[in-house]
Amino acid sequence: MRVSEKVSIITGGARGIGRAAVDLFASEGSIVYAVDLDFDEPFENPSVQTVAMDVTSPEQWDDLVQRVLNDHGRIDILFNNAGAVGSYDGIADISFEDWHRIIDLNLNGVFYGTKAVLPAMRKAGTGAMVHTSSMWGYVGASGVAAYTASKAAVRSLSKNVALTYAAEGIRSNSIHPGIIGTPMVMAQDTELTDDLIQKTPLGRLGTPREVAQGALFLASDDASYITGTELLIDGGSTAQ
Ligand SMILES: NC(=O)c1ccc[n+]([C@@H]2O[C@H](COP(=O)([O-])OP(=O)(O)OC[C@H]3O[C@@H](n4cnc5c(N)ncnc54)[C@H](O)[C@@H]3O)[C@@H](O)[C@H]2O)c1
């Protein structure tokens, strides 16, 4: 029970990495608020509450924080995980509309969530945040201009939160998945996925649970002396 009775908010909780994290955190004793646009499948664990909301809405974040504080009086963990590739275009081809939409989800969504939750964590003098970046927010990648920019910004924002609020007992770290077998990846063209698998030293896709395990570690007290860093969960891809 590595997050026993801790109150967690996990975004992008309906599918993929977020869903695996909701299941894992709940099985490790956490009360979990799973956030997503909508939920098709219910969760078996009764300590999971589903919240249908859009992470790009600061107003909806304020409502959620109010609800969690009314229910439990505290927020121990924020896992900012919702995100999407959105466009594979480089700068020459990407539309203004796509650029803003992707930055709004992948970067502003993290900013809104962090800003909404910080007052409760500061008041409590404790809290742990984990933000999902990507290996493509750690090293460069061609094409995917908005995604790489947003994910690199998340890495930097996480360090900023870590340094700004360390003295107040708040930790912040980023995780950087490689190529993971989630609905997001399975929906893309198989040639690209096969090529990425071939370039991965461990020679296979990662699983959502393998990423969730990293998030759980950073969110838990096992990582009590870890802040402002990043955890690559990429089968060795960026070690090359
Ligand atoms: N799968 C990978 O290979 C991979 C690699 C690196 C990083 N990531 C990152 O991991 C995170 C999770 O990705 P995934 O692969 O599980 O994707 P996914 O598409 O399977 O799941 C993402 C979830 O986020 C939700 N979401 C999207 N927009 C939202 C919004 N505005 N408000 C609330 N929820 C919203 C979706 O509905 C979905 O359930 C993302 O930030 C992604 O960029 C994934």
Ligand as a Chemical Component Dictionary entry (heavy atoms), coordinates in Angstrom:
data_LIG
# 
_chem_comp.id                   LIG 
_chem_comp.type                 NON-POLYMER 
_chem_comp.pdbx_formal_charge   0 
_chem_comp.three_letter_code    LIG 
# 
loop_
_chem_comp_atom.comp_id 
_chem_comp_atom.atom_id 
_chem_comp_atom.alt_atom_id 
_chem_comp_atom.type_symbol 
_chem_comp_atom.charge 
_chem_comp_atom.model_Cartn_x 
_chem_comp_atom.model_Cartn_y 
_chem_comp_atom.model_Cartn_z 
_chem_comp_atom.pdbx_ordinal 
LIG N1  N1  N 0  1.424  6.300  -25.587 1  
LIG C1  C1  C 0  2.647  6.743  -25.761 2  
LIG O1  O1  O 0  3.459  6.143  -26.491 3  
LIG C2  C2  C 0  3.084  8.011  -25.092 4  
LIG C3  C3  C 0  4.433  8.366  -25.208 5  
LIG C4  C4  C 0  4.887  9.518  -24.572 6  
LIG C5  C5  C 0  3.995  10.306 -23.868 7  
LIG N2  N2  N 1  2.682  9.948  -23.788 8  
LIG C6  C6  C 0  1.804  10.824 -23.025 9  
LIG O2  O2  O 0  1.119  10.077 -22.053 10 
LIG C7  C7  C 0  -0.129 10.711 -21.771 11 
LIG C8  C8  C 0  -1.233 9.689  -21.891 12 
LIG O3  O3  O 0  -1.232 9.213  -23.212 13 
LIG P1  P1  P 0  -1.903 7.840  -23.669 14 
LIG O4  O4  O 0  -0.989 7.213  -24.622 15 
LIG O5  O5  O -1 -2.382 7.087  -22.472 16 
LIG O6  O6  O 0  -3.108 8.458  -24.513 17 
LIG P2  P2  P 0  -4.626 8.031  -24.654 18 
LIG O7  O7  O 0  -5.165 8.771  -25.803 19 
LIG O8  O8  O 0  -4.754 6.554  -24.620 20 
LIG O9  O9  O 0  -5.230 8.633  -23.312 21 
LIG C9  C9  C 0  -5.258 10.036 -23.091 22 
LIG C10 C10 C 0  -6.512 10.374 -22.318 23 
LIG O10 O10 O 0  -6.548 11.802 -22.129 24 
LIG C11 C11 C 0  -7.895 12.217 -22.309 25 
LIG N3  N3  N 0  -8.008 13.623 -22.672 26 
LIG C12 C12 C 0  -7.677 14.193 -23.857 27 
LIG N4  N4  N 0  -8.002 15.491 -23.849 28 
LIG C13 C13 C 0  -8.548 15.754 -22.631 29 
LIG C14 C14 C 0  -9.083 16.923 -22.035 30 
LIG N5  N5  N 0  -9.122 18.089 -22.686 31 
LIG N6  N6  N 0  -9.566 16.832 -20.765 32 
LIG C15 C15 C 0  -9.551 15.649 -20.096 33 
LIG N7  N7  N 0  -9.050 14.519 -20.625 34 
LIG C16 C16 C 0  -8.560 14.566 -21.869 35 
LIG C17 C17 C 0  -8.411 11.327 -23.432 36 
LIG O11 O11 O 0  -9.822 11.323 -23.484 37 
LIG C18 C18 C 0  -7.786 9.983  -23.089 38 
LIG O12 O12 O 0  -8.628 9.192  -22.290 39 
LIG C19 C19 C 0  -0.257 11.866 -22.752 40 
LIG O13 O13 O 0  0.127  13.066 -22.113 41 
LIG C20 C20 C 0  0.724  11.492 -23.840 42 
LIG O14 O14 O 0  1.204  12.610 -24.535 43 
LIG C21 C21 C 0  2.207  8.814  -24.376 44 
# 
loop_
_chem_comp_bond.comp_id 
_chem_comp_bond.atom_id_1 
_chem_comp_bond.atom_id_2 
_chem_comp_bond.value_order 
_chem_comp_bond.pdbx_ordinal 
LIG N1  C1  SING 1  
LIG C1  O1  DOUB 2  
LIG C1  C2  SING 3  
LIG C2  C3  SING 4  
LIG C2  C21 DOUB 5  
LIG C3  C4  DOUB 6  
LIG C4  C5  SING 7  
LIG C5  N2  DOUB 8  
LIG N2  C6  SING 9  
LIG N2  C21 SING 10 
LIG C6  O2  SING 11 
LIG C6  C20 SING 12 
LIG O2  C7  SING 13 
LIG C7  C8  SING 14 
LIG C7  C19 SING 15 
LIG C8  O3  SING 16 
LIG O3  P1  SING 17 
LIG P1  O4  DOUB 18 
LIG P1  O5  SING 19 
LIG P1  O6  SING 20 
LIG O6  P2  SING 21 
LIG P2  O7  DOUB 22 
LIG P2  O8  SING 23 
LIG P2  O9  SING 24 
LIG O9  C9  SING 25 
LIG C9  C10 SING 26 
LIG C10 O10 SING 27 
LIG C10 C18 SING 28 
LIG O10 C11 SING 29 
LIG C11 N3  SING 30 
LIG C11 C17 SING 31 
LIG N3  C12 SING 32 
LIG N3  C16 SING 33 
LIG C12 N4  DOUB 34 
LIG N4  C13 SING 35 
LIG C13 C14 SING 36 
LIG C13 C16 DOUB 37 
LIG C14 N5  SING 38 
LIG C14 N6  DOUB 39 
LIG N6  C15 SING 40 
LIG C15 N7  DOUB 41 
LIG N7  C16 SING 42 
LIG C17 O11 SING 43 
LIG C17 C18 SING 44 
LIG C18 O12 SING 45 
LIG C19 O13 SING 46 
LIG C19 C20 SING 47 
LIG C20 O14 SING 48 
# 
